[in-house]
């Protein structure tokens, strides 16, 4: 009898969660709505230097990357579209 209770409990826990009960990921971080991460792979020395620069300038890495991307856009005659007041 104990074995059937275990099997029954395992089957219940394996049931998928209804979609209505799942909270969307965007609700936890509303500031990230309509945004997407941009990633790249660089050497550890690049990461270290970026972190040092951020500390020296009292800015976040996010802010420095925003500035750098806006500069890149302007270089290629595209509008600087990343707001720097965030």
Backbone bond lengths (Angstrom), bond angles and torsions (degrees), N, CA, C in turn:
res aa  C-N    CA-C-N  psi(-1)  N-CA   C-N-CA  omega(-1)  CA-C   N-CA-C  phi
1 X - - - 1.441 - - 1.524 112.05 -
2 X 1.300 118.16 -39.35 1.452 121.54 179.95 1.527 110.74 -63.19
3 X 1.334 116.17 -35.86 1.457 120.16 -179.74 1.531 111.16 -64.23
4 X 1.326 117.85 -40.41 1.460 120.21 -179.62 1.531 110.90 -68.73
5 X 1.340 117.28 -32.86 1.461 120.08 176.18 1.525 110.75 -65.29
6 X 1.323 116.37 -39.78 1.457 121.23 178.01 1.520 110.50 -64.37
7 X 1.316 116.66 -46.46 1.466 121.35 178.73 1.526 109.93 -61.25
8 X 1.304 116.84 -42.78 1.459 121.23 178.95 1.526 111.18 -62.15
9 X 1.309 116.74 -43.92 1.465 121.31 179.37 1.526 110.99 -64.41
10 X 1.322 116.45 -39.82 1.474 120.13 179.41 1.523 110.68 -65.95
11 X 1.314 117.02 -39.45 1.465 119.97 179.35 1.516 110.71 -64.92
12 X 1.330 117.07 -40.87 1.471 120.32 179.38 1.523 111.14 -64.24
13 X 1.339 116.92 -40.88 1.458 119.58 -178.40 1.524 111.47 -72.11
14 X 1.320 118.14 -20.88 1.459 121.89 -179.76 1.524 112.34 -83.74
15 X 1.328 117.48 -7.47 1.460 120.64 -179.84 1.528 109.64 -67.07
16 X 1.338 118.35 137.33 1.464 120.19 178.53 1.528 111.15 -65.61
17 X 1.322 115.25 148.00 1.459 121.24 177.87 1.521 108.68 -75.82
18 X 1.305 118.93 134.09 1.465 120.30 177.61 1.523 110.84 -59.86
19 X 1.323 116.82 143.91 1.461 121.69 -176.80 1.521 112.11 -58.50
20 X 1.312 118.21 -33.82 1.457 121.17 -178.73 1.529 112.09 -65.88
21 X 1.321 116.97 -26.39 1.461 120.51 -177.96 1.526 112.22 -83.61
22 X 1.315 117.89 -14.83 1.455 121.66 -178.79 1.521 108.64 -86.28
23 X 1.328 116.30 124.72 1.460 119.62 177.75 1.521 109.16 -84.51
24 X 1.311 118.09 137.40 1.458 120.00 -179.50 1.524 111.11 -67.05
25 X 1.309 116.35 147.46 1.462 121.45 -177.67 1.522 111.80 -62.31
26 X 1.308 117.52 -28.89 1.459 119.62 -177.12 1.521 112.86 -68.69
27 X 1.328 118.77 -22.95 1.451 120.26 -178.38 1.522 112.22 -68.86
28 X 1.314 117.62 -27.23 1.457 121.02 -179.38 1.521 112.07 -74.51
29 X 1.301 117.58 -29.34 1.453 122.46 -177.80 1.529 110.22 -133.98
30 X 1.323 118.35 75.71 1.462 119.66 -175.95 1.531 113.71 -60.42
31 X 1.317 118.11 -26.28 1.458 120.56 178.00 1.517 113.37 -66.34
32 X 1.313 116.49 -13.27 1.465 120.46 179.96 1.520 112.77 -103.01
33 X 1.322 117.35 4.13 1.459 119.84 176.59 1.526 109.30 -59.11
34 X 1.303 115.92 139.73 1.467 123.61 177.36 1.527 112.36 62.07
35 X 1.325 116.60 26.96 1.463 121.15 177.08 1.518 108.41 -126.55
36 X 1.319 115.55 157.99 1.452 120.77 -177.98 1.525 108.89 -139.66
37 X 1.331 118.02 141.17 1.468 119.26 178.22 1.524 111.43 -70.54
38 X 1.318 115.32 146.21 1.466 122.26 174.28 1.523 105.37 -118.99
39 X 1.306 117.49 124.31 1.456 120.04 -175.06 1.521 111.72 -125.57
40 X 1.307 115.37 162.32 1.452 122.95 174.95 1.512 108.66 -158.16
41 X 1.293 117.53 160.84 1.448 121.94 179.79 1.519 109.21 -110.20
42 X 1.331 114.76 122.08 1.460 122.39 -178.80 1.518 108.36 -133.99
43 X 1.308 116.36 165.85 1.459 120.50 178.79 1.521 111.63 -65.96
44 X 1.318 115.71 158.46 1.458 120.75 179.12 1.527 111.83 -61.30
45 X 1.326 116.84 -29.41 1.462 120.07 177.95 1.526 111.46 -65.48
46 X 1.322 117.52 -32.37 1.465 121.46 176.90 1.525 109.83 -66.73
47 X 1.313 116.10 -45.75 1.461 120.51 179.12 1.525 110.90 -61.41
48 X 1.324 116.09 -44.36 1.464 120.72 -179.68 1.528 110.54 -62.29
49 X 1.308 117.03 -45.18 1.461 120.57 -179.29 1.523 111.41 -64.97
50 X 1.308 117.51 -38.03 1.460 121.29 178.00 1.528 110.65 -64.82
51 X 1.321 116.84 -41.99 1.469 120.78 178.17 1.526 111.23 -65.32
52 X 1.332 117.27 -39.63 1.466 121.21 177.82 1.523 109.79 -64.52
53 X 1.325 116.82 -45.39 1.465 121.10 178.85 1.523 111.40 -60.60
54 X 1.319 116.82 -42.07 1.464 120.69 178.22 1.523 110.61 -60.96
55 X 1.320 117.17 -42.64 1.471 120.72 179.09 1.523 110.77 -66.66
56 X 1.323 116.98 -43.36 1.469 120.78 -179.53 1.525 111.92 -62.62
57 X 1.319 116.47 -35.90 1.465 121.41 -177.04 1.532 112.44 -92.58
58 X 1.314 117.17 -1.87 1.476 122.57 -175.90 1.531 111.03 53.81
59 X 1.310 114.49 45.14 1.462 121.75 179.06 1.522 108.51 -128.95
60 X 1.306 115.75 161.45 1.459 119.82 174.84 1.520 109.51 -83.99
61 X 1.320 115.42 160.08 1.462 119.80 174.85 1.521 109.41 -62.01
62 X 1.331 116.71 -37.15 1.471 121.55 176.99 1.529 110.32 -55.90
63 X 1.330 116.31 -45.55 1.467 121.30 -179.06 1.532 110.30 -64.81
64 X 1.316 116.80 -45.44 1.464 119.52 179.85 1.524 111.37 -62.48
65 X 1.325 117.12 -41.50 1.465 119.90 178.71 1.524 111.48 -66.95
66 X 1.325 116.68 -34.58 1.471 120.05 176.47 1.519 110.16 -63.46
67 X 1.323 116.54 -45.12 1.466 120.74 177.88 1.527 110.75 -60.67
68 X 1.330 115.73 -44.83 1.463 120.19 -177.90 1.529 111.59 -64.58
69 X 1.324 117.28 -41.11 1.467 119.56 178.86 1.523 111.35 -67.68
70 X 1.319 117.57 -40.39 1.470 119.22 176.23 1.527 110.90 -60.92
71 X 1.344 117.47 -41.47 1.466 121.05 176.56 1.526 110.90 -61.43
72 X 1.324 116.63 -41.39 1.466 121.33 178.65 1.529 110.96 -63.61
73 X 1.336 116.30 -43.81 1.464 119.89 178.59 1.527 110.72 -60.09
74 X 1.326 116.46 -45.18 1.470 120.24 -180.00 1.523 111.37 -63.44
75 X 1.318 117.35 -38.64 1.462 121.88 178.57 1.525 110.90 -56.98
76 X 1.330 116.00 -37.94 1.460 120.97 -178.44 1.527 112.37 -99.89
77 X 1.317 115.47 25.18 1.475 122.67 174.43 1.530 113.02 59.73
78 X 1.309 115.74 38.88 1.467 122.21 175.06 1.523 107.52 -114.66
79 X 1.323 117.64 152.36 1.467 118.47 179.91 1.532 112.10 -68.96
80 X 1.317 115.23 143.30 1.467 121.42 174.83 1.523 106.51 -76.98
81 X 1.324 117.46 104.29 1.465 121.07 -169.12 1.525 114.36 -106.91
82 X 1.335 116.98 -0.60 1.475 118.74 -178.50 1.513 108.66 -93.19
83 X 1.337 117.42 117.42 1.462 118.97 178.00 1.525 110.49 -67.57
84 X 1.321 116.36 136.98 1.467 120.56 -177.76 1.519 112.02 -98.83
85 X 1.309 117.77 4.91 1.457 119.94 -179.49 1.515 112.31 -92.61
86 X 1.323 118.80 6.57 1.478 122.00 -179.42 1.493 110.91 -83.19
